[in-house]
Amino acid sequence: MLEIAGLTKRFGPITAVAGLDLTVRKGEVLGFLGPNGAGKSTTMKMAAGFLAPDAGSARICGHDVEADTLAAQRNLGYLPEGAPAYPDMTPRQFLRFVAEVRGLSGDSATAAISSAVGNTELDPVLDQPIDTLSKGFKRRVGVAQAILHNPPVLIMDEPTDGLDPNQKHAVRELIRAMSRDKAIVISTHLLEEVEAVCTRAVIIDRGRIVADGTPAELLARSRHHNAVTLQLAAADAERAAAALTTLPSVASVEHGPKNGTASVTAFSKDRAVLIDDVIGLASREGWDVKEVYAEPGRLDEVFRSLTTHDATRARESRA
């Protein structure tokens, strides 16, 4: 439903997007991740037809975004960075305007607006000027205009930016519900959002894809994947750390003080599942264990290992 091939964009000497290839299918919610300046928003703008690429192409439901722009954009709902809207309009007026732009009128426009308002919980501010709304409500107006015409493809840049935890949960539930018959791309800095709502995640750095997989597949690349942490009496810590290193599936062990007790973490060798072996050892040795838990992995750890730090990027740009 969304096909990107060789997409490239340069700004003077800076290559923001470097020959990016990406396909998103019906039913997928793709988390599009990367550090600031990696090319996320630039890619999304080109895919949506709001920025011309220097090379490559984007197709939405088979329509080339450059050669057949209107047909492509009819199938697209787009939430850009910042969710711009006319500040002197109310959400009701703005959504009515968007409906008319989308070719909706009469009962079909009224039904579409009612559905978008209900899904984004805009009723309390429907007749209040957009300029006076909180950041969270402004963001929800942006989401409402993106889904108004029930498009098969959604591209959303930071859809939950500025929302409180309850509002984030509601928008994530909405994305999950819509994903059954849509292809959805969301750019986000919230790594927990990827685990909460995405079926697939792509990480880009310097305009290139450096990782592409399900959240579980990316978590499996973390050093903490299948790691087991014991919180136990400080007197047992040294003995526990030494004993854990004897397990064949343990690669390494780290320990340190934690809230008056000790924390000991065993890291997995070759992605082996450690939890049963660790619990069995603790039981046999009679350690005073306060808490034990296994980790699926840490997405932030994977992210940091694959992307360029801001300071490094700044030094390289000056060189």
MOGI-V640655 format. One record per residue. RES is the residue in three letters. SS is DSSP state (alpha for helix, beta for strand, coil for the rest). PHI is phi in whole degrees, 0 to 359 (* if undefined). OMEGA is omega in radians with two decimals (999 if undefined). Layout:
res=RES ss=SS phi=PHI omega=OMEGA
res=RES ss=SS phi=PHI omega=OMEGA
This chain:
res=MET ss=coil phi=* omega=3.01
res=LEU ss=beta phi=228 omega=-3.12
res=GLU ss=beta phi=233 omega=3.10
res=ILE ss=beta phi=241 omega=-3.08
res=ALA ss=beta phi=226 omega=3.04
res=GLY ss=beta phi=61 omega=-3.04
res=LEU ss=beta phi=294 omega=-3.06
res=THR ss=beta phi=222 omega=3.07
res=LYS ss=beta phi=215 omega=3.10
res=ARG ss=beta phi=241 omega=3.00
res=PHE ss=beta phi=239 omega=-3.04
res=GLY ss=coil phi=63 omega=-3.13
res=PRO ss=coil phi=280 omega=-3.08
res=ILE ss=beta phi=267 omega=3.02
res=THR ss=beta phi=266 omega=-3.08
res=ALA ss=beta phi=281 omega=3.11
res=VAL ss=beta phi=227 omega=-2.95
res=ALA ss=beta phi=239 omega=3.03
res=GLY ss=beta phi=63 omega=-3.02
res=LEU ss=beta phi=279 omega=3.07
res=ASP ss=beta phi=244 omega=-3.10
res=LEU ss=beta phi=199 omega=3.06
res=THR ss=beta phi=233 omega=3.11
res=VAL ss=beta phi=237 omega=-3.04
res=ARG ss=coil phi=257 omega=3.07
res=LYS ss=coil phi=304 omega=3.13
res=GLY ss=coil phi=91 omega=3.14
res=GLU ss=coil phi=267 omega=2.91
res=VAL ss=beta phi=246 omega=-3.05
res=LEU ss=beta phi=264 omega=3.00
res=GLY ss=beta phi=275 omega=-3.06
res=PHE ss=beta phi=254 omega=-2.96
res=LEU ss=beta phi=243 omega=3.07
res=GLY ss=coil phi=168 omega=3.10
res=PRO ss=coil phi=292 omega=3.06
res=ASN ss=coil phi=303 omega=3.14
res=GLY ss=coil phi=86 omega=-3.11
res=ALA ss=coil phi=282 omega=3.13
res=GLY ss=coil phi=112 omega=-3.09
res=LYS ss=alpha phi=296 omega=-3.08
res=SER ss=alpha phi=295 omega=3.11
res=THR ss=alpha phi=298 omega=3.10
res=THR ss=alpha phi=298 omega=-3.10
res=MET ss=alpha phi=293 omega=3.10
res=LYS ss=alpha phi=296 omega=3.11
res=MET ss=alpha phi=292 omega=3.13
res=ALA ss=alpha phi=297 omega=-3.13
res=ALA ss=alpha phi=274 omega=3.12
res=GLY ss=coil phi=87 omega=-3.13
res=PHE ss=coil phi=258 omega=3.09
res=LEU ss=coil phi=212 omega=-3.10
res=ALA ss=coil phi=282 omega=3.08
res=PRO ss=coil phi=283 omega=3.01
res=ASP ss=coil phi=280 omega=3.10
res=ALA ss=beta phi=202 omega=3.12
res=GLY ss=beta phi=88 omega=-3.07
res=SER ss=beta phi=211 omega=3.02
res=ALA ss=beta phi=225 omega=3.13
res=ARG ss=beta phi=231 omega=3.09
res=ILE ss=beta phi=243 omega=-3.10
res=CYS ss=coil phi=52 omega=3.09
res=GLY ss=coil phi=87 omega=-3.11
res=HIS ss=beta phi=263 omega=3.10
res=ASP ss=beta phi=293 omega=-3.04
res=VAL ss=coil phi=294 omega=3.12
res=GLU ss=coil phi=274 omega=-3.05
res=ALA ss=coil phi=280 omega=-3.08
res=ASP ss=coil phi=223 omega=-2.94
res=THR ss=alpha phi=301 omega=-3.06
res=LEU ss=alpha phi=296 omega=3.13
res=ALA ss=alpha phi=296 omega=3.12
res=ALA ss=alpha phi=296 omega=-3.06
res=GLN ss=alpha phi=286 omega=3.03
res=ARG ss=alpha phi=296 omega=-3.12
res=ASN ss=coil phi=265 omega=-3.01
res=LEU ss=beta phi=239 omega=2.87
res=GLY ss=beta phi=250 omega=-3.01
res=TYR ss=beta phi=232 omega=3.02
res=LEU ss=beta phi=249 omega=-3.11
res=PRO ss=coil phi=282 omega=3.07
res=GLU ss=coil phi=301 omega=3.12
res=GLY ss=coil phi=86 omega=3.11
res=ALA ss=coil phi=47 omega=-3.10
res=PRO ss=coil phi=296 omega=3.09
res=ALA ss=coil phi=208 omega=3.11
res=TYR ss=coil phi=285 omega=-2.97
res=PRO ss=coil phi=294 omega=-3.10
res=ASP ss=coil phi=274 omega=3.07
res=MET ss=coil phi=276 omega=2.93
res=THR ss=beta phi=272 omega=3.06
res=PRO ss=alpha phi=305 omega=3.12
res=ARG ss=alpha phi=299 omega=-3.13
res=GLN ss=alpha phi=294 omega=-3.11
res=PHE ss=alpha phi=295 omega=-3.13
res=LEU ss=alpha phi=291 omega=3.04
res=ARG ss=alpha phi=296 omega=3.09
res=PHE ss=alpha phi=298 omega=-3.14
res=VAL ss=alpha phi=297 omega=3.11
res=ALA ss=alpha phi=300 omega=3.12
res=GLU ss=alpha phi=294 omega=3.09
res=VAL ss=alpha phi=300 omega=-3.13
res=ARG ss=coil phi=279 omega=3.08
res=GLY ss=coil phi=84 omega=3.11
res=LEU ss=coil phi=264 omega=3.11
res=SER ss=coil phi=209 omega=3.08
res=GLY ss=alpha phi=59 omega=-3.08
res=ASP ss=alpha phi=296 omega=-3.13
res=SER ss=alpha phi=294 omega=3.09
res=ALA ss=alpha phi=293 omega=-3.14
res=THR ss=alpha phi=299 omega=3.14
res=ALA ss=alpha phi=293 omega=-3.14
res=ALA ss=alpha phi=295 omega=3.13
res=ILE ss=alpha phi=295 omega=-3.13
res=SER ss=alpha phi=300 omega=3.14
res=SER ss=alpha phi=294 omega=-3.13
res=ALA ss=alpha phi=295 omega=3.12
res=VAL ss=alpha phi=296 omega=3.14
res=GLY ss=alpha phi=296 omega=-3.10
res=ASN ss=alpha phi=290 omega=-3.13
res=THR ss=alpha phi=251 omega=3.06
res=GLU ss=coil phi=55 omega=-3.11
res=LEU ss=coil phi=265 omega=-3.05
res=ASP ss=alpha phi=309 omega=-3.07
res=PRO ss=alpha phi=296 omega=-3.07
res=VAL ss=alpha phi=238 omega=-2.98
res=LEU ss=coil phi=300 omega=-3.10
res=ASP ss=coil phi=245 omega=3.10
res=GLN ss=coil phi=255 omega=-3.14
res=PRO ss=beta phi=305 omega=-3.08
res=ILE ss=alpha phi=302 omega=-3.12
res=ASP ss=alpha phi=298 omega=-3.09
res=THR ss=alpha phi=266 omega=-3.07
res=LEU ss=coil phi=281 omega=3.02
res=SER ss=coil phi=292 omega=3.12
res=LYS ss=alpha phi=302 omega=-3.13
res=GLY ss=alpha phi=296 omega=3.12
res=PHE ss=alpha phi=291 omega=3.08
res=LYS ss=alpha phi=299 omega=3.12
res=ARG ss=alpha phi=296 omega=-3.14
res=ARG ss=alpha phi=291 omega=3.02
res=VAL ss=alpha phi=299 omega=3.11
res=GLY ss=alpha phi=297 omega=3.10
res=VAL ss=alpha phi=296 omega=-3.12
res=ALA ss=alpha phi=299 omega=-3.14
res=GLN ss=alpha phi=292 omega=-3.12
res=ALA ss=alpha phi=289 omega=-3.08
res=ILE ss=alpha phi=262 omega=-2.98
res=LEU ss=coil phi=307 omega=-3.03
res=HIS ss=coil phi=265 omega=3.10
res=ASN ss=coil phi=54 omega=-3.06
res=PRO ss=coil phi=284 omega=3.10
res=PRO ss=coil phi=284 omega=3.13
res=VAL ss=beta phi=235 omega=3.09
res=LEU ss=beta phi=237 omega=3.02
res=ILE ss=beta phi=238 omega=-3.03
res=MET ss=beta phi=229 omega=-3.13
res=ASP ss=beta phi=264 omega=3.14
res=GLU ss=coil phi=53 omega=-3.06
res=PRO ss=coil phi=295 omega=-3.12
res=THR ss=coil phi=254 omega=3.13
res=ASP ss=coil phi=299 omega=3.09
res=GLY ss=coil phi=85 omega=-3.12
res=LEU ss=coil phi=271 omega=3.06
res=ASP ss=coil phi=281 omega=-3.06
res=PRO ss=alpha phi=304 omega=3.13
res=ASN ss=alpha phi=294 omega=3.13
res=GLN ss=alpha phi=293 omega=3.09
res=LYS ss=alpha phi=300 omega=3.13
res=HIS ss=alpha phi=300 omega=-3.12
res=ALA ss=alpha phi=295 omega=3.14
res=VAL ss=alpha phi=293 omega=3.10
res=ARG ss=alpha phi=296 omega=3.09
res=GLU ss=alpha phi=296 omega=3.11
res=LEU ss=alpha phi=297 omega=3.12
res=ILE ss=alpha phi=299 omega=3.12
res=ARG ss=alpha phi=300 omega=-3.12
res=ALA ss=alpha phi=295 omega=-3.11
res=MET ss=alpha phi=286 omega=-2.98
res=SER ss=alpha phi=292 omega=-3.10
res=ARG ss=alpha phi=301 omega=-3.09
res=ASP ss=alpha phi=234 omega=3.13
res=LYS ss=coil phi=227 omega=2.89
res=ALA ss=beta phi=255 omega=-3.03
res=ILE ss=beta phi=235 omega=3.05
res=VAL ss=beta phi=242 omega=3.07
res=ILE ss=beta phi=235 omega=2.99
res=SER ss=beta phi=269 omega=-3.11
res=THR ss=coil phi=205 omega=2.97
res=HIS ss=coil phi=262 omega=-3.09
res=LEU ss=coil phi=268 omega=-3.07
res=LEU ss=alpha phi=294 omega=3.10
res=GLU ss=alpha phi=293 omega=3.11
res=GLU ss=alpha phi=293 omega=3.12
res=VAL ss=alpha phi=297 omega=3.14
res=GLU ss=alpha phi=292 omega=-3.06
res=ALA ss=alpha phi=282 omega=-2.93
res=VAL ss=alpha phi=227 omega=-2.99
res=CYS ss=coil phi=270 omega=3.03
res=THR ss=coil phi=268 omega=-3.10
res=ARG ss=beta phi=205 omega=3.12
res=ALA ss=beta phi=224 omega=3.06
res=VAL ss=beta phi=238 omega=3.06
res=ILE ss=beta phi=251 omega=3.07
res=ILE ss=beta phi=243 omega=3.09
res=ASP ss=beta phi=213 omega=-3.11
res=ARG ss=coil phi=54 omega=3.05
res=GLY ss=coil phi=78 omega=-3.14
res=ARG ss=beta phi=234 omega=3.08
res=ILE ss=beta phi=284 omega=3.12
res=VAL ss=beta phi=247 omega=3.07
res=ALA ss=beta phi=200 omega=-3.14
res=ASP ss=beta phi=208 omega=3.13
res=GLY ss=beta phi=180 omega=3.06
res=THR ss=coil phi=289 omega=3.06
res=PRO ss=alpha phi=306 omega=-3.14
res=ALA ss=alpha phi=296 omega=3.13
res=GLU ss=alpha phi=294 omega=3.10
res=LEU ss=alpha phi=290 omega=3.11
res=LEU ss=alpha phi=298 omega=3.14
res=ALA ss=coil phi=293 omega=3.11
res=ARG ss=coil phi=273 omega=-3.13
res=SER ss=coil phi=282 omega=3.04
res=ARG ss=coil phi=300 omega=-3.10
res=HIS ss=coil phi=274 omega=3.10
res=HIS ss=coil phi=297 omega=-3.11
res=ASN ss=coil phi=67 omega=3.04
res=ALA ss=coil phi=295 omega=3.14
res=VAL ss=beta phi=239 omega=3.12
res=THR ss=beta phi=247 omega=3.05
res=LEU ss=beta phi=250 omega=2.94
res=GLN ss=beta phi=252 omega=-3.00
res=LEU ss=beta phi=214 omega=-3.14
res=ALA ss=coil phi=302 omega=-3.08
res=ALA ss=alpha phi=303 omega=-3.12
res=ALA ss=alpha phi=294 omega=-3.11
res=ASP ss=alpha phi=268 omega=-2.94
res=ALA ss=alpha phi=299 omega=-3.10
res=GLU ss=alpha phi=299 omega=-3.12
res=ARG ss=alpha phi=296 omega=3.14
res=ALA ss=alpha phi=294 omega=-3.13
res=ALA ss=alpha phi=299 omega=-3.14
res=ALA ss=alpha phi=294 omega=-3.11
res=ALA ss=alpha phi=292 omega=-3.11
res=LEU ss=alpha phi=296 omega=3.13
res=THR ss=coil phi=294 omega=3.14
res=THR ss=coil phi=279 omega=3.11
res=LEU ss=coil phi=289 omega=-3.06
res=PRO ss=coil phi=297 omega=-3.10
res=SER ss=coil phi=268 omega=3.13
res=VAL ss=beta phi=261 omega=3.14
res=ALA ss=beta phi=274 omega=-3.12
res=SER ss=beta phi=199 omega=-3.13
res=VAL ss=beta phi=224 omega=3.06
res=GLU ss=beta phi=231 omega=3.10
res=HIS ss=beta phi=209 omega=3.14
res=GLY ss=beta phi=187 omega=-3.13
res=PRO ss=beta phi=290 omega=3.10
res=LYS ss=beta phi=205 omega=3.05
res=ASN ss=coil phi=52 omega=3.10
res=GLY ss=coil phi=84 omega=3.04
res=THR ss=beta phi=244 omega=3.13
res=ALA ss=beta phi=230 omega=3.09
res=SER ss=beta phi=245 omega=3.14
res=VAL ss=beta phi=236 omega=-3.11
res=THR ss=beta phi=243 omega=3.06
res=ALA ss=beta phi=257 omega=-3.12
res=PHE ss=beta phi=262 omega=-3.01
res=SER ss=beta phi=283 omega=3.02
res=LYS ss=coil phi=261 omega=3.09
res=ASP ss=coil phi=56 omega=3.06
res=ARG ss=coil phi=64 omega=-3.13
res=ALA ss=coil phi=295 omega=3.07
res=VAL ss=coil phi=278 omega=-3.01
res=LEU ss=coil phi=261 omega=-2.84
res=ILE ss=alpha phi=305 omega=-3.10
res=ASP ss=alpha phi=294 omega=3.14
res=ASP ss=alpha phi=296 omega=-3.11
res=VAL ss=alpha phi=292 omega=3.13
res=ILE ss=alpha phi=296 omega=3.11
res=GLY ss=alpha phi=299 omega=3.12
res=LEU ss=alpha phi=296 omega=-3.14
res=ALA ss=alpha phi=299 omega=3.14
res=SER ss=alpha phi=292 omega=-3.13
res=ARG ss=alpha phi=296 omega=-3.09
res=GLU ss=alpha phi=277 omega=3.10
res=GLY ss=coil phi=72 omega=3.12
res=TRP ss=coil phi=291 omega=3.10
res=ASP ss=coil phi=274 omega=-3.04
res=VAL ss=beta phi=272 omega=3.11
res=LYS ss=beta phi=271 omega=-3.05
res=GLU ss=beta phi=201 omega=3.05
res=VAL ss=beta phi=215 omega=3.10
res=TYR ss=beta phi=207 omega=3.09
res=ALA ss=beta phi=255 omega=-3.10
res=GLU ss=coil phi=254 omega=3.02
res=PRO ss=coil phi=285 omega=-3.04
res=GLY ss=coil phi=131 omega=-3.13
res=ARG ss=coil phi=233 omega=-3.09
res=LEU ss=alpha phi=294 omega=3.12
res=ASP ss=alpha phi=296 omega=3.10
res=GLU ss=alpha phi=294 omega=3.10
res=VAL ss=alpha phi=295 omega=-3.14
res=PHE ss=alpha phi=302 omega=-3.12
res=ARG ss=alpha phi=296 omega=-3.10
res=SER ss=alpha phi=288 omega=-3.03
res=LEU ss=alpha phi=254 omega=-3.02
res=THR ss=coil phi=241 omega=-3.06
res=THR ss=coil phi=268 omega=3.12
res=HIS ss=coil phi=292 omega=-3.12
res=ASP ss=alpha phi=306 omega=-3.10
res=ALA ss=alpha phi=296 omega=3.11
res=THR ss=alpha phi=295 omega=3.13
res=ARG ss=alpha phi=298 omega=3.13
res=ALA ss=alpha phi=295 omega=3.12
res=ARG ss=alpha phi=297 omega=-3.11
res=GLU ss=alpha phi=291 omega=3.14
res=SER ss=alpha phi=289 omega=3.12
res=ARG ss=alpha phi=277 omega=-3.04
res=ALA ss=coil phi=289 omega=999
